[in-house]
């Protein structure tokens, strides 16, 4: 029981790290893409990062 709770918490931490890395890498890329092509692709990427 305790091990299952710990594993679930560890899973949440891993997900949070991945999400944070996606934002850290994605936001500068979105800014660059916005400057290059008018923002349509950038908006789609931001929606993907937000989980929509």
N, CA, C, O and CB atoms as a CASP TS submission, in Angstrom:
PFRMAT TS
TARGET T0000
AUTHOR 0000-0000-0000
METHOD Language model
MODEL 1
PARENT N/A
ATOM      1  N   UNK     1       0.827  -1.193   0.000  1.00  0.00           N
ATOM      2  CA  UNK     1       0.000   0.000   0.000  1.00  0.00           C
ATOM      3  C   UNK     1       0.870   1.255   0.000  1.00  0.00           C
ATOM      4  O   UNK     1       0.678   2.142  -0.832  1.00  0.00           O
ATOM      5  CB  UNK     1      -0.940  -0.001   1.210  1.00  0.00           C
ATOM      6  N   UNK     2       1.812   1.336   0.913  1.00  0.00           N
ATOM      7  CA  UNK     2       2.695   2.494   0.979  1.00  0.00           C
ATOM      8  C   UNK     2       3.563   2.581  -0.271  1.00  0.00           C
ATOM      9  O   UNK     2       3.798   3.671  -0.793  1.00  0.00           O
ATOM     10  CB  UNK     2       3.574   2.429   2.233  1.00  0.00           C
ATOM     11  N   UNK     3       4.040   1.434  -0.752  1.00  0.00           N
ATOM     12  CA  UNK     3       4.866   1.407  -1.961  1.00  0.00           C
ATOM     13  C   UNK     3       4.066   1.912  -3.167  1.00  0.00           C
ATOM     14  O   UNK     3       4.613   2.626  -4.008  1.00  0.00           O
ATOM     15  CB  UNK     3       5.392  -0.025  -2.226  1.00  0.00           C
ATOM     16  N   UNK     4       2.802   1.558  -3.263  1.00  0.00           N
ATOM     17  CA  UNK     4       1.965   2.025  -4.374  1.00  0.00           C
ATOM     18  C   UNK     4       1.792   3.543  -4.331  1.00  0.00           C
ATOM     19  O   UNK     4       1.837   4.204  -5.369  1.00  0.00           O
ATOM     20  CB  UNK     4       0.588   1.337  -4.334  1.00  0.00           C
ATOM     21  N   UNK     5       1.600   4.083  -3.154  1.00  0.00           N
ATOM     22  CA  UNK     5       1.470   5.539  -3.016  1.00  0.00           C
ATOM     23  C   UNK     5       2.768   6.239  -3.398  1.00  0.00           C
ATOM     24  O   UNK     5       2.750   7.279  -4.056  1.00  0.00           O
ATOM     25  CB  UNK     5       1.074   5.912  -1.577  1.00  0.00           C
ATOM     26  N   UNK     6       3.890   5.668  -2.983  1.00  0.00           N
ATOM     27  CA  UNK     6       5.192   6.245  -3.319  1.00  0.00           C
ATOM     28  C   UNK     6       5.426   6.183  -4.826  1.00  0.00           C
ATOM     29  O   UNK     6       5.908   7.146  -5.421  1.00  0.00           O
ATOM     30  CB  UNK     6       6.324   5.508  -2.570  1.00  0.00           C
ATOM     31  N   UNK     7       5.085   5.054  -5.440  1.00  0.00           N
ATOM     32  CA  UNK     7       5.244   4.916  -6.887  1.00  0.00           C
ATOM     33  C   UNK     7       4.371   5.926  -7.636  1.00  0.00           C
ATOM     34  O   UNK     7       4.799   6.495  -8.641  1.00  0.00           O
ATOM     35  CB  UNK     7       4.895   3.486  -7.327  1.00  0.00           C
ATOM     36  N   UNK     8       3.156   6.145  -7.148  1.00  0.00           N
ATOM     37  CA  UNK     8       2.262   7.122  -7.778  1.00  0.00           C
ATOM     38  C   UNK     8       2.841   8.530  -7.653  1.00  0.00           C
ATOM     39  O   UNK     8       2.784   9.311  -8.603  1.00  0.00           O
ATOM     40  CB  UNK     8       0.854   7.063  -7.140  1.00  0.00           C
ATOM     41  N   UNK     9       3.386   8.850  -6.509  1.00  0.00           N
ATOM     42  CA  UNK     9       4.007  10.157  -6.304  1.00  0.00           C
ATOM     43  C   UNK     9       5.230  10.313  -7.209  1.00  0.00           C
ATOM     44  O   UNK     9       5.427  11.369  -7.809  1.00  0.00           O
ATOM     45  CB  UNK     9       4.406  10.342  -4.825  1.00  0.00           C
ATOM     46  N   UNK    10       6.034   9.286  -7.305  1.00  0.00           N
ATOM     47  CA  UNK    10       7.211   9.324  -8.181  1.00  0.00           C
ATOM     48  C   UNK    10       6.787   9.554  -9.630  1.00  0.00           C
ATOM     49  O   UNK    10       7.430  10.312 -10.357  1.00  0.00           O
ATOM     50  CB  UNK    10       8.023   8.010  -8.063  1.00  0.00           C
ATOM     51  N   UNK    11       5.717   8.906 -10.042  1.00  0.00           N
ATOM     52  CA  UNK    11       5.197   9.081 -11.402  1.00  0.00           C
ATOM     53  C   UNK    11       4.792  10.538 -11.639  1.00  0.00           C
ATOM     54  O   UNK    11       5.078  11.094 -12.700  1.00  0.00           O
ATOM     55  CB  UNK    11       3.990   8.143 -11.646  1.00  0.00           C
ATOM     56  N   UNK    12       4.137  11.152 -10.671  1.00  0.00           N
ATOM     57  CA  UNK    12       3.748  12.557 -10.794  1.00  0.00           C
ATOM     58  C   UNK    12       4.963  13.473 -10.902  1.00  0.00           C
ATOM     59  O   UNK    12       4.951  14.444 -11.660  1.00  0.00           O
ATOM     60  CB  UNK    12       2.893  12.971  -9.602  1.00  0.00           C
ATOM     61  N   UNK    13       5.999  13.164 -10.152  1.00  0.00           N
ATOM     62  CA  UNK    13       7.222  13.973 -10.198  1.00  0.00           C
ATOM     63  C   UNK    13       7.868  13.858 -11.576  1.00  0.00           C
ATOM     64  O   UNK    13       8.304  14.861 -12.142  1.00  0.00           O
ATOM     65  CB  UNK    13       8.219  13.529  -9.093  1.00  0.00           C
ATOM     66  N   UNK    14       7.932  12.661 -12.110  1.00  0.00           N
ATOM     67  CA  UNK    14       8.515  12.465 -13.444  1.00  0.00           C
ATOM     68  C   UNK    14       7.714  13.228 -14.489  1.00  0.00           C
ATOM     69  O   UNK    14       8.291  13.871 -15.365  1.00  0.00           O
ATOM     70  CB  UNK    14       8.567  10.965 -13.803  1.00  0.00           C
ATOM     71  N   UNK    15       6.391  13.161 -14.405  1.00  0.00           N
ATOM     72  CA  UNK    15       5.544  13.903 -15.344  1.00  0.00           C
ATOM     73  C   UNK    15       5.797  15.411 -15.233  1.00  0.00           C
ATOM     74  O   UNK    15       5.885  16.104 -16.246  1.00  0.00           O
ATOM     75  CB  UNK    15       4.052  13.592 -15.084  1.00  0.00           C
ATOM     76  N   UNK    16       5.912  15.905 -14.020  1.00  0.00           N
ATOM     77  CA  UNK    16       6.149  17.331 -13.822  1.00  0.00           C
ATOM     78  C   UNK    16       7.497  17.744 -14.412  1.00  0.00           C
ATOM     79  O   UNK    16       7.603  18.813 -15.014  1.00  0.00           O
ATOM     80  CB  UNK    16       6.094  17.682 -12.328  1.00  0.00           C
ATOM     81  N   UNK    17       8.514  16.922 -14.251  1.00  0.00           N
ATOM     82  CA  UNK    17       9.825  17.234 -14.828  1.00  0.00           C
ATOM     83  C   UNK    17       9.754  17.295 -16.342  1.00  0.00           C
ATOM     84  O   UNK    17      10.320  18.194 -16.963  1.00  0.00           O
ATOM     85  CB  UNK    17      10.862  16.198 -14.397  1.00  0.00           C
ATOM     86  N   UNK    18       9.058  16.337 -16.933  1.00  0.00           N
ATOM     87  CA  UNK    18       8.927  16.331 -18.397  1.00  0.00           C
ATOM     88  C   UNK    18       8.162  17.556 -18.879  1.00  0.00           C
ATOM     89  O   UNK    18       8.531  18.179 -19.874  1.00  0.00           O
ATOM     90  CB  UNK    18       8.218  15.050 -18.871  1.00  0.00           C
ATOM     91  N   UNK    19       7.102  17.892 -18.168  1.00  0.00           N
ATOM     92  CA  UNK    19       6.300  19.060 -18.547  1.00  0.00           C
ATOM     93  C   UNK    19       7.124  20.336 -18.441  1.00  0.00           C
ATOM     94  O   UNK    19       7.062  21.194 -19.322  1.00  0.00           O
ATOM     95  CB  UNK    19       5.044  19.165 -17.663  1.00  0.00           C
ATOM     96  N   UNK    20       7.895  20.464 -17.366  1.00  0.00           N
ATOM     97  CA  UNK    20       8.741  21.645 -17.181  1.00  0.00           C
ATOM     98  C   UNK    20       9.789  21.727 -18.293  1.00  0.00           C
ATOM     99  O   UNK    20      10.041  22.806 -18.829  1.00  0.00           O
ATOM    100  CB  UNK    20       9.429  21.610 -15.793  1.00  0.00           C
ATOM    101  N   UNK    21      10.394  20.600 -18.638  1.00  0.00           N
ATOM    102  CA  UNK    21      11.392  20.587 -19.713  1.00  0.00           C
ATOM    103  C   UNK    21      10.764  20.987 -21.039  1.00  0.00           C
ATOM    104  O   UNK    21      11.379  21.706 -21.827  1.00  0.00           O
ATOM    105  CB  UNK    21      12.038  19.198 -19.834  1.00  0.00           C
ATOM    106  N   UNK    22       9.548  20.529 -21.289  1.00  0.00           N
ATOM    107  CA  UNK    22       8.859  20.898 -22.526  1.00  0.00           C
ATOM    108  C   UNK    22       8.638  22.402 -22.585  1.00  0.00           C
ATOM    109  O   UNK    22       8.821  23.016 -23.637  1.00  0.00           O
ATOM    110  CB  UNK    22       7.515  20.160 -22.642  1.00  0.00           C
ATOM    111  N   UNK    23       8.250  22.995 -21.475  1.00  0.00           N
ATOM    112  CA  UNK    23       8.045  24.449 -21.440  1.00  0.00           C
ATOM    113  C   UNK    23       9.366  25.184 -21.617  1.00  0.00           C
ATOM    114  O   UNK    23       9.440  26.151 -22.375  1.00  0.00           O
ATOM    115  CB  UNK    23       7.379  24.871 -20.117  1.00  0.00           C
ATOM    116  N   UNK    24      10.399  24.739 -20.930  1.00  0.00           N
ATOM    117  CA  UNK    24      11.694  25.417 -21.007  1.00  0.00           C
ATOM    118  C   UNK    24      12.239  25.375 -22.428  1.00  0.00           C
ATOM    119  O   UNK    24      12.808  26.356 -22.906  1.00  0.00           O
ATOM    120  CB  UNK    24      12.699  24.775 -20.035  1.00  0.00           C
ATOM    121  N   UNK    25      12.068  24.260 -23.095  1.00  0.00           N
ATOM    122  CA  UNK    25      12.558  24.128 -24.468  1.00  0.00           C
ATOM    123  C   UNK    25      11.578  24.703 -25.482  1.00  0.00           C
ATOM    124  O   UNK    25      11.982  25.219 -26.525  1.00  0.00           O
ATOM    125  CB  UNK    25      12.827  22.668 -24.788  1.00  0.00           C
ATOM    126  N   UNK    26      10.309  24.613 -25.176  1.00  0.00           N
ATOM    127  CA  UNK    26       9.284  24.999 -26.148  1.00  0.00           C
ATOM    128  C   UNK    26       9.042  26.482 -26.259  1.00  0.00           C
ATOM    129  O   UNK    26       8.806  26.977 -27.362  1.00  0.00           O
ATOM    130  CB  UNK    26       8.017  24.345 -25.809  1.00  0.00           C
ATOM    131  N   UNK    27       9.089  27.205 -25.174  1.00  0.00           N
ATOM    132  CA  UNK    27       8.757  28.629 -25.212  1.00  0.00           C
ATOM    133  C   UNK    27       9.728  29.415 -26.108  1.00  0.00           C
ATOM    134  O   UNK    27       9.262  30.205 -26.929  1.00  0.00           O
ATOM    135  CB  UNK    27       8.769  29.208 -23.791  1.00  0.00           C
ATOM    136  N   UNK    28      11.039  29.238 -25.993  1.00  0.00           N
ATOM    137  CA  UNK    28      11.924  29.958 -26.927  1.00  0.00           C
ATOM    138  C   UNK    28      11.686  29.545 -28.387  1.00  0.00           C
ATOM    139  O   UNK    28      11.752  30.377 -29.292  1.00  0.00           O
ATOM    140  CB  UNK    28      13.393  29.707 -26.556  1.00  0.00           C
ATOM    141  N   UNK    29      11.411  28.268 -28.601  1.00  0.00           N
ATOM    142  CA  UNK    29      11.144  27.806 -29.969  1.00  0.00           C
ATOM    143  C   UNK    29       9.879  28.441 -30.514  1.00  0.00           C
ATOM    144  O   UNK    29       9.829  28.818 -31.685  1.00  0.00           O
ATOM    145  CB  UNK    29      11.022  26.277 -30.010  1.00  0.00           C
ATOM    146  N   UNK    30       8.862  28.564 -29.686  1.00  0.00           N
ATOM    147  CA  UNK    30       7.612  29.190 -30.119  1.00  0.00           C
ATOM    148  C   UNK    30       7.849  30.658 -30.457  1.00  0.00           C
ATOM    149  O   UNK    30       7.311  31.166 -31.441  1.00  0.00           O
ATOM    150  CB  UNK    30       6.527  29.059 -29.026  1.00  0.00           C
ATOM    151  N   UNK    31       8.645  31.331 -29.650  1.00  0.00           N
ATOM    152  CA  UNK    31       8.969  32.720 -29.953  1.00  0.00           C
ATOM    153  C   UNK    31       9.661  32.855 -31.298  1.00  0.00           C
ATOM    154  O   UNK    31       9.346  33.752 -32.081  1.00  0.00           O
ATOM    155  CB  UNK    31       9.844  33.303 -28.863  1.00  0.00           C
ATOM    156  N   UNK    32      10.589  31.975 -31.558  1.00  0.00           N
ATOM    157  CA  UNK    32      11.289  31.992 -32.841  1.00  0.00           C
ATOM    158  C   UNK    32      10.331  31.716 -33.994  1.00  0.00           C
ATOM    159  O   UNK    32      10.350  32.413 -35.008  1.00  0.00           O
ATOM    160  CB  UNK    32      12.422  30.965 -32.844  1.00  0.00           C
ATOM    161  N   UNK    33       9.489  30.690 -33.831  1.00  0.00           N
ATOM    162  CA  UNK    33       8.535  30.363 -34.896  1.00  0.00           C
ATOM    163  C   UNK    33       7.541  31.491 -35.133  1.00  0.00           C
ATOM    164  O   UNK    33       7.126  31.735 -36.266  1.00  0.00           O
ATOM    165  CB  UNK    33       7.785  29.081 -34.557  1.00  0.00           C
ATOM    166  N   UNK    34       7.163  32.175 -34.065  1.00  0.00           N
ATOM    167  CA  UNK    34       6.243  33.296 -34.208  1.00  0.00           C
ATOM    168  C   UNK    34       6.869  34.382 -35.079  1.00  0.00           C
ATOM    169  O   UNK    34       6.204  34.956 -35.941  1.00  0.00           O
ATOM    170  CB  UNK    34       5.860  33.865 -32.827  1.00  0.00           C
ATOM    171  N   UNK    35       8.136  34.656 -34.853  1.00  0.00           N
ATOM    172  CA  UNK    35       8.816  35.672 -35.652  1.00  0.00           C
ATOM    173  C   UNK    35       8.960  35.222 -37.098  1.00  0.00           C
ATOM    174  O   UNK    35       8.954  36.052 -38.007  1.00  0.00           O
ATOM    175  CB  UNK    35      10.191  35.985 -35.061  1.00  0.00           C
ATOM    176  N   UNK    36       9.087  33.924 -37.321  1.00  0.00           N
ATOM    177  CA  UNK    36       9.373  33.427 -38.663  1.00  0.00           C
ATOM    178  C   UNK    36       8.138  33.235 -39.540  1.00  0.00           C
ATOM    179  O   UNK    36       8.223  33.421 -40.754  1.00  0.00           O
ATOM    180  CB  UNK    36      10.100  32.138 -38.562  1.00  0.00           C
ATOM    181  N   UNK    37       6.981  32.865 -38.956  1.00  0.00           N
ATOM    182  CA  UNK    37       5.868  32.495 -39.845  1.00  0.00           C
ATOM    183  C   UNK    37       4.515  33.068 -39.449  1.00  0.00           C
ATOM    184  O   UNK    37       3.491  32.542 -39.883  1.00  0.00           O
ATOM    185  CB  UNK    37       5.755  31.018 -39.902  1.00  0.00           C
ATOM    186  N   UNK    38       4.470  34.088 -38.669  1.00  0.00           N
ATOM    187  CA  UNK    38       3.204  34.739 -38.393  1.00  0.00           C
ATOM    188  C   UNK    38       2.429  34.170 -37.224  1.00  0.00           C
ATOM    189  O   UNK    38       1.373  34.708 -36.894  1.00  0.00           O
ATOM    190  CB  UNK    38       2.368  34.679 -39.582  1.00  0.00           C
ATOM    191  N   UNK    39       2.888  33.122 -36.584  1.00  0.00           N
ATOM    192  CA  UNK    39       2.297  32.687 -35.338  1.00  0.00           C
ATOM    193  C   UNK    39       1.338  31.521 -35.368  1.00  0.00           C
ATOM    194  O   UNK    39       0.965  31.030 -34.302  1.00  0.00           O
ATOM    195  CB  UNK    39       1.625  33.777 -34.773  1.00  0.00           C
ATOM    196  N   UNK    40       0.913  31.044 -36.536  1.00  0.00           N
ATOM    197  CA  UNK    40      -0.067  29.952 -36.566  1.00  0.00           C
ATOM    198  C   UNK    40       0.514  28.661 -35.993  1.00  0.00           C
ATOM    199  O   UNK    40      -0.121  27.995 -35.175  1.00  0.00           O
ATOM    200  CB  UNK    40      -0.550  29.712 -37.998  1.00  0.00           C
ATOM    201  N   UNK    41       1.702  28.323 -36.420  1.00  0.00           N
ATOM    202  CA  UNK    41       2.348  27.113 -35.897  1.00  0.00           C
ATOM    203  C   UNK    41       2.681  27.287 -34.424  1.00  0.00           C
ATOM    204  O   UNK    41       2.558  26.342 -33.645  1.00  0.00           O
ATOM    205  CB  UNK    41       3.627  26.785 -36.698  1.00  0.00           C
ATOM    206  N   UNK    42       3.098  28.476 -34.038  1.00  0.00           N
ATOM    207  CA  UNK    42       3.431  28.748 -32.643  1.00  0.00           C
ATOM    208  C   UNK    42       2.212  28.552 -31.744  1.00  0.00           C
ATOM    209  O   UNK    42       2.329  27.983 -30.659  1.00  0.00           O
ATOM    210  CB  UNK    42       3.978  30.175 -32.493  1.00  0.00           C
ATOM    211  N   UNK    43       1.051  29.015 -32.183  1.00  0.00           N
ATOM    212  CA  UNK    43      -0.167  28.847 -31.395  1.00  0.00           C
ATOM    213  C   UNK    43      -0.500  27.363 -31.228  1.00  0.00           C
ATOM    214  O   UNK    43      -0.916  26.940 -30.149  1.00  0.00           O
ATOM    215  CB  UNK    43      -1.344  29.588 -32.058  1.00  0.00           C
ATOM    216  N   UNK    44      -0.324  26.586 -32.269  1.00  0.00           N
ATOM    217  CA  UNK    44      -0.592  25.151 -32.192  1.00  0.00           C
ATOM    218  C   UNK    44       0.358  24.472 -31.217  1.00  0.00           C
ATOM    219  O   UNK    44      -0.051  23.579 -30.475  1.00  0.00           O
ATOM    220  CB  UNK    44      -0.474  24.509 -33.577  1.00  0.00           C
ATOM    221  N   UNK    45       1.616  24.881 -31.212  1.00  0.00           N
ATOM    222  CA  UNK    45       2.589  24.293 -30.292  1.00  0.00           C
ATOM    223  C   UNK    45       2.253  24.639 -28.864  1.00  0.00           C
ATOM    224  O   UNK    45       2.329  23.780 -27.986  1.00  0.00           O
ATOM    225  CB  UNK    45       3.999  24.761 -30.624  1.00  0.00           C
ATOM    226  N   UNK    46       1.880  25.887 -28.610  1.00  0.00           N
ATOM    227  CA  UNK    46       1.509  26.288 -27.248  1.00  0.00           C
ATOM    228  C   UNK    46       0.296  25.507 -26.753  1.00  0.00           C
ATOM    229  O   UNK    46       0.246  25.112 -25.588  1.00  0.00           O
ATOM    230  CB  UNK    46       1.219  27.794 -27.195  1.00  0.00           C
ATOM    231  N   UNK    47      -0.668  25.284 -27.620  1.00  0.00           N
ATOM    232  CA  UNK    47      -1.830  24.477 -27.219  1.00  0.00           C
ATOM    233  C   UNK    47      -1.414  23.060 -26.898  1.00  0.00           C
ATOM    234  O   UNK    47      -1.938  22.464 -25.956  1.00  0.00           O
ATOM    235  CB  UNK    47      -2.895  24.470 -28.321  1.00  0.00           C
ATOM    236  N   UNK    48      -0.484  22.506 -27.658  1.00  0.00           N
ATOM    237  CA  UNK    48       0.009  21.164 -27.373  1.00  0.00           C
ATOM    238  C   UNK    48       0.734  21.092 -26.038  1.00  0.00           C
ATOM    239  O   UNK    48       0.565  20.134 -25.283  1.00  0.00           O
ATOM    240  CB  UNK    48       0.929  20.704 -28.480  1.00  0.00           C
ATOM    241  N   UNK    49       1.542  22.106 -25.747  1.00  0.00           N
ATOM    242  CA  UNK    49       2.237  22.134 -24.455  1.00  0.00           C
ATOM    243  C   UNK    49       1.272  22.283 -23.291  1.00  0.00           C
ATOM    244  O   UNK    49       1.521  21.780 -22.195  1.00  0.00           O
ATOM    245  CB  UNK    49       3.245  23.267 -24.427  1.00  0.00           C
ATOM    246  N   UNK    50       0.171  22.978 -23.540  1.00  0.00           N
ATOM    247  CA  UNK    50      -0.817  23.179 -22.477  1.00  0.00           C
ATOM    248  C   UNK    50      -1.707  21.956 -22.306  1.00  0.00           C
ATOM    249  O   UNK    50      -2.525  21.905 -21.387  1.00  0.00           O
ATOM    250  CB  UNK    50      -1.675  24.406 -22.776  1.00  0.00           C
ATOM    251  N   UNK    51      -1.550  20.967 -23.188  1.00  0.00           N
ATOM    252  CA  UNK    51      -2.330  19.743 -23.057  1.00  0.00           C
ATOM    253  C   UNK    51      -3.728  19.831 -23.642  1.00  0.00           C
ATOM    254  O   UNK    51      -4.626  19.107 -23.213  1.00  0.00           O
ATOM    255  CB  UNK    51      -2.427  19.371 -21.630  1.00  0.00           C
ATOM    256  N   UNK    52      -3.916  20.687 -24.591  1.00  0.00           N
ATOM    257  CA  UNK    52      -5.242  20.838 -25.218  1.00  0.00           C
ATOM    258  C   UNK    52      -5.269  20.221 -26.572  1.00  0.00           C
ATOM    259  O   UNK    52      -6.299  20.253 -27.245  1.00  0.00           O
ATOM    260  CB  UNK    52      -5.635  22.293 -25.321  1.00  0.00           C
TER
END
